Amino acid sequence: MNCLNFKMRKLTRLLTRIYDSELSKAGLKTTQFTLLCHVLGYGPAKLGDIAQRMGLEQSTLSRNIRPLVDAGWITYSFGTDARQRLLSLTGEGRSKQAEAVIYWNIAQEKIKILLGSSHFNQLDLIVNTCMDKLHRSDPTLSKDDSNV
């Protein structure tokens, strides 16, 4: 069977192993690093806004944020009303994210070497093009303009 979904999920798992291997040196998983980057880039921001940008359900994001809050890397504050929770990075969170960027860059370079620069760049272009087309075809899909 030629199932694009299965192949993409398998490719994602292979790439995630490389990123996780490097990011573990900063004490993070790929998902945690991505959360730190999004909160840094968009914070202070509402939980729902970050979830939408990442293409996650708000409840999933809440579960994934909890360990980062517990570690003291992300903090909640209240917006204009008490129901509005805003996320932002603490000083420790900014330091952790900056440390992890070093390992993320190492993982990127490893992948570029393993795939070859040409395939790496082609894959990046194809993925971006496909995401853009899918977003245009279904406006309910979240659109994230970040690279992490």
CYANA upper distance limits for C-alpha pairs under 8 A (distance plus 0.5 A):
  3 CYS  CA      7 LYS  CA      6.91
  4 LEU  CA      8 MET  CA      6.49
  5 ASN  CA      9 ARG  CA      6.64
  6 PHE  CA     10 LYS  CA      6.63
  7 LYS  CA     11 LEU  CA      6.58
  8 MET  CA     12 THR  CA      6.53
  9 ARG  CA     13 ARG  CA      6.70
 10 LYS  CA     14 LEU  CA      6.80
 11 LEU  CA     15 LEU  CA      6.70
 12 THR  CA     16 THR  CA      6.43
 13 ARG  CA     17 ARG  CA      6.75
 14 LEU  CA     18 ILE  CA      7.36
 15 LEU  CA     19 TYR  CA      6.93
 15 LEU  CA    111 ILE  CA      8.15
 16 THR  CA     20 ASP  CA      6.27
 16 THR  CA     30 THR  CA      7.38
 17 ARG  CA     21 SER  CA      6.44
 18 ILE  CA     22 GLU  CA      7.04
 18 ILE  CA    107 ALA  CA      6.60
 18 ILE  CA    110 LYS  CA      8.43
 18 ILE  CA    111 ILE  CA      8.14
 19 TYR  CA     23 LEU  CA      6.46
 19 TYR  CA     29 LYS  CA      8.45
 19 TYR  CA     30 THR  CA      6.67
 19 TYR  CA    104 TRP  CA      6.95
 19 TYR  CA    107 ALA  CA      5.80
 19 TYR  CA    108 GLN  CA      8.21
 20 ASP  CA     24 SER  CA      6.23
 20 ASP  CA     28 LEU  CA      8.03
 20 ASP  CA     29 LYS  CA      5.82
 20 ASP  CA     30 THR  CA      5.92
 21 SER  CA     25 LYS  CA      7.91
 22 GLU  CA     26 ALA  CA      8.32
 22 GLU  CA    103 TYR  CA      5.75
 22 GLU  CA    104 TRP  CA      7.19
 22 GLU  CA    106 ILE  CA      7.60
 22 GLU  CA    107 ALA  CA      6.53
 23 LEU  CA     27 GLY  CA      7.08
 23 LEU  CA     28 LEU  CA      5.88
 23 LEU  CA     29 LYS  CA      6.50
 23 LEU  CA     30 THR  CA      7.13
 23 LEU  CA     33 PHE  CA      8.26
 23 LEU  CA    100 ALA  CA      6.54
 23 LEU  CA    103 TYR  CA      5.94
 23 LEU  CA    104 TRP  CA      6.77
 24 SER  CA     28 LEU  CA      5.50
 24 SER  CA     29 LYS  CA      6.60
 25 LYS  CA    103 TYR  CA      7.81
 26 ALA  CA     96 LYS  CA      7.81
 26 ALA  CA     99 GLU  CA      7.04
 26 ALA  CA    100 ALA  CA      5.98
 26 ALA  CA    103 TYR  CA      7.90
 28 LEU  CA     32 GLN  CA      6.46
 28 LEU  CA     33 PHE  CA      6.79
 28 LEU  CA    100 ALA  CA      8.10
 29 LYS  CA     33 PHE  CA      6.78
 30 THR  CA     34 THR  CA      6.67
 31 THR  CA     35 LEU  CA      6.79
 32 GLN  CA     36 LEU  CA      6.75
 32 GLN  CA     64 ASN  CA      8.01
 32 GLN  CA     65 ILE  CA      8.36
 32 GLN  CA     68 LEU  CA      7.94
 33 PHE  CA     37 CYS  CA      6.72
 33 PHE  CA     97 GLN  CA      7.25
 33 PHE  CA    100 ALA  CA      7.56
 34 THR  CA     38 HIS  CA      6.68
 34 THR  CA    148 VAL  CA      6.29
 35 LEU  CA     39 VAL  CA      6.60
 35 LEU  CA     65 ILE  CA      7.95
 36 LEU  CA     40 LEU  CA      6.50
 36 LEU  CA     74 ILE  CA      8.27
 36 LEU  CA     89 LEU  CA      7.80
 36 LEU  CA     93 GLY  CA      7.74
 36 LEU  CA     97 GLN  CA      6.65
 37 CYS  CA     41 GLY  CA      6.48
 37 CYS  CA     97 GLN  CA      7.35
 37 CYS  CA    148 VAL  CA      7.59
 38 HIS  CA     42 TYR  CA      6.40
 38 HIS  CA     43 GLY  CA      8.09
 38 HIS  CA     50 ILE  CA      7.48
 38 HIS  CA     54 MET  CA      8.46
 38 HIS  CA    146 SER  CA      8.48
 38 HIS  CA    148 VAL  CA      8.33
 39 VAL  CA     43 GLY  CA      5.32
 39 VAL  CA     44 PRO  CA      7.55
 39 VAL  CA     45 ALA  CA      7.76
 39 VAL  CA     50 ILE  CA      7.65
 39 VAL  CA     87 LEU  CA      7.07
 39 VAL  CA     88 SER  CA      6.29
 39 VAL  CA     89 LEU  CA      7.01
 40 LEU  CA     44 PRO  CA      8.41
 40 LEU  CA     88 SER  CA      7.21
 40 LEU  CA     89 LEU  CA      6.59
 40 LEU  CA     94 ARG  CA      7.94
 42 TYR  CA     50 ILE  CA      7.85
 43 GLY  CA     86 LEU  CA      7.98
 43 GLY  CA     87 LEU  CA      6.42
 43 GLY  CA     88 SER  CA      5.40
 43 GLY  CA     89 LEU  CA      7.93
 44 PRO  CA     86 LEU  CA      6.05
 44 PRO  CA     87 LEU  CA      5.60
 44 PRO  CA     88 SER  CA      5.07
 44 PRO  CA     89 LEU  CA      8.42
 45 ALA  CA     49 ASP  CA      7.05
 45 ALA  CA     50 ILE  CA      7.24
 45 ALA  CA     86 LEU  CA      5.39
 45 ALA  CA     87 LEU  CA      5.86
 45 ALA  CA     88 SER  CA      7.45
 46 LYS  CA     50 ILE  CA      6.96
 46 LYS  CA     84 GLN  CA      7.23
 46 LYS  CA     85 ARG  CA      6.19
 46 LYS  CA     86 LEU  CA      4.93
 46 LYS  CA     87 LEU  CA      6.70
 47 LEU  CA     51 ALA  CA      6.64
 47 LEU  CA     58 GLN  CA      7.34
 47 LEU  CA     61 LEU  CA      8.15
 47 LEU  CA     62 SER  CA      8.17
 47 LEU  CA     85 ARG  CA      6.91
 47 LEU  CA     86 LEU  CA      6.70
 47 LEU  CA     87 LEU  CA      6.91
 48 GLY  CA     52 GLN  CA      6.58
 48 GLY  CA     58 GLN  CA      6.17
 49 ASP  CA     53 ARG  CA      6.74
 50 ILE  CA     54 MET  CA      6.69
 51 ALA  CA     55 GLY  CA      6.49
 51 ALA  CA     56 LEU  CA      5.39
 51 ALA  CA     57 GLU  CA      6.55
 51 ALA  CA     58 GLN  CA      5.90
 51 ALA  CA     61 LEU  CA      6.52
 52 GLN  CA     56 LEU  CA      6.58
 52 GLN  CA     57 GLU  CA      7.89
 52 GLN  CA     58 GLN  CA      8.29
 52 GLN  CA    142 SER  CA      6.18
 52 GLN  CA    143 LYS  CA      8.18
 52 GLN  CA    144 ASP  CA      8.43
 53 ARG  CA    142 SER  CA      6.54
 53 ARG  CA    143 LYS  CA      6.49
 53 ARG  CA    144 ASP  CA      5.17
 53 ARG  CA    145 ASP  CA      8.25
 54 MET  CA    142 SER  CA      7.71
 54 MET  CA    143 LYS  CA      8.21
 54 MET  CA    144 ASP  CA      6.50
 55 GLY  CA    141 LEU  CA      7.79
 55 GLY  CA    142 SER  CA      5.61
 55 GLY  CA    143 LYS  CA      7.73
 55 GLY  CA    144 ASP  CA      7.92
 56 LEU  CA     60 THR  CA      6.88
 56 LEU  CA     61 LEU  CA      6.87
 57 GLU  CA     61 LEU  CA      6.86
 58 GLN  CA     62 SER  CA      6.65
 59 SER  CA     63 ARG  CA      6.85
 60 THR  CA     64 ASN  CA      6.72
 61 LEU  CA     65 ILE  CA      6.39
 62 SER  CA     66 ARG  CA      6.79
 64 ASN  CA     68 LEU  CA      8.26
 65 ILE  CA     69 VAL  CA      6.74
 65 ILE  CA     74 ILE  CA      8.27
 66 ARG  CA     70 ASP  CA      6.58
 67 PRO  CA     71 ALA  CA      6.54
 68 LEU  CA     72 GLY  CA      6.85
 68 LEU  CA     73 TRP  CA      5.89
 68 LEU  CA     74 ILE  CA      6.19
 69 VAL  CA     73 TRP  CA      6.26
 69 VAL  CA     74 ILE  CA      5.22
 69 VAL  CA     75 THR  CA      6.35
 72 GLY  CA     90 THR  CA      7.47
 72 GLY  CA     92 GLU  CA      7.37
 72 GLY  CA     93 GLY  CA      7.47
 73 TRP  CA     89 LEU  CA      6.28
 73 TRP  CA     90 THR  CA      5.80
 73 TRP  CA     91 GLY  CA      7.88
 73 TRP  CA     92 GLU  CA      5.96
 73 TRP  CA     93 GLY  CA      4.15
 73 TRP  CA     94 ARG  CA      7.87
 73 TRP  CA     96 LYS  CA      8.00
 74 ILE  CA     87 LEU  CA      7.18
 74 ILE  CA     88 SER  CA      6.17
 74 ILE  CA     89 LEU  CA      4.99
 74 ILE  CA     90 THR  CA      6.08
 74 ILE  CA     93 GLY  CA      6.60
 75 THR  CA     87 LEU  CA      6.29
 75 THR  CA     88 SER  CA      6.06
 75 THR  CA     89 LEU  CA      6.68
 75 THR  CA     90 THR  CA      6.88
 76 TYR  CA     85 ARG  CA      6.59
 76 TYR  CA     86 LEU  CA      5.93
 76 TYR  CA     87 LEU  CA      5.37
 76 TYR  CA     88 SER  CA      7.17
 77 SER  CA     85 ARG  CA      6.18
 77 SER  CA     86 LEU  CA      5.58
 77 SER  CA     87 LEU  CA      7.08
 77 SER  CA     88 SER  CA      8.46
 78 PHE  CA     82 ALA  CA      6.20
 78 PHE  CA     83 ARG  CA      7.82
 78 PHE  CA     84 GLN  CA      6.11
 78 PHE  CA     85 ARG  CA      5.25
 78 PHE  CA     86 LEU  CA      6.23
 79 GLY  CA     83 ARG  CA      8.21
 79 GLY  CA     84 GLN  CA      5.51
 79 GLY  CA     85 ARG  CA      6.48
 79 GLY  CA     86 LEU  CA      6.63
 80 THR  CA     84 GLN  CA      7.38
 89 LEU  CA     93 GLY  CA      5.61
 89 LEU  CA     94 ARG  CA      6.54
 90 THR  CA     94 ARG  CA      6.76
 91 GLY  CA     95 SER  CA      6.82
 92 GLU  CA     96 LYS  CA      6.59
 93 GLY  CA     97 GLN  CA      6.56
 94 ARG  CA     98 ALA  CA      6.61
 95 SER  CA     99 GLU  CA      6.62
 96 LYS  CA    100 ALA  CA      6.61
 97 GLN  CA    101 VAL  CA      6.69
 98 ALA  CA    102 ILE  CA      7.62
 99 GLU  CA    103 TYR  CA      7.88
100 ALA  CA    104 TRP  CA      6.62
101 VAL  CA    105 ASN  CA      6.55
102 ILE  CA    106 ILE  CA      6.96
103 TYR  CA    107 ALA  CA      6.74
104 TRP  CA    108 GLN  CA      6.68
105 ASN  CA    109 GLU  CA      6.71
106 ILE  CA    110 LYS  CA      6.69
107 ALA  CA    111 ILE  CA      6.71
108 GLN  CA    112 LYS  CA      6.64
109 GLU  CA    113 ILE  CA      6.61
110 LYS  CA    114 LEU  CA      6.58
111 ILE  CA    115 LEU  CA      6.45
111 ILE  CA    116 GLY  CA      8.40
111 ILE  CA    120 PHE  CA      8.01
112 LYS  CA    116 GLY  CA      5.82
112 LYS  CA    117 SER  CA      5.85
112 LYS  CA    120 PHE  CA      6.03
113 ILE  CA    117 SER  CA      7.20
115 LEU  CA    119 HIS  CA      6.18
115 LEU  CA    120 PHE  CA      6.26
116 GLY  CA    120 PHE  CA      6.54
117 SER  CA    121 ASN  CA      6.53
118 SER  CA    122 GLN  CA      6.58
119 HIS  CA    123 LEU  CA      6.39
120 PHE  CA    124 ASP  CA      6.72
121 ASN  CA    125 LEU  CA      6.68
122 GLN  CA    126 ILE  CA      6.55
123 LEU  CA    127 VAL  CA      6.48
124 ASP  CA    128 ASN  CA      6.65
125 LEU  CA    129 THR  CA      6.54
126 ILE  CA    130 CYS  CA      6.51
127 VAL  CA    131 MET  CA      6.58
128 ASN  CA    132 ASP  CA      6.66
129 THR  CA    133 LYS  CA      6.73
130 CYS  CA    134 LEU  CA      6.59
131 MET  CA    135 HIS  CA      6.53
132 ASP  CA    136 ARG  CA      6.69
133 LYS  CA    137 SER  CA      6.68
134 LEU  CA    138 ASP  CA      6.75
134 LEU  CA    141 LEU  CA      8.46
135 HIS  CA    139 PRO  CA      6.19
135 HIS  CA    140 THR  CA      8.27
135 HIS  CA    141 LEU  CA      6.30
135 HIS  CA    142 SER  CA      7.73
135 HIS  CA    143 LYS  CA      7.07
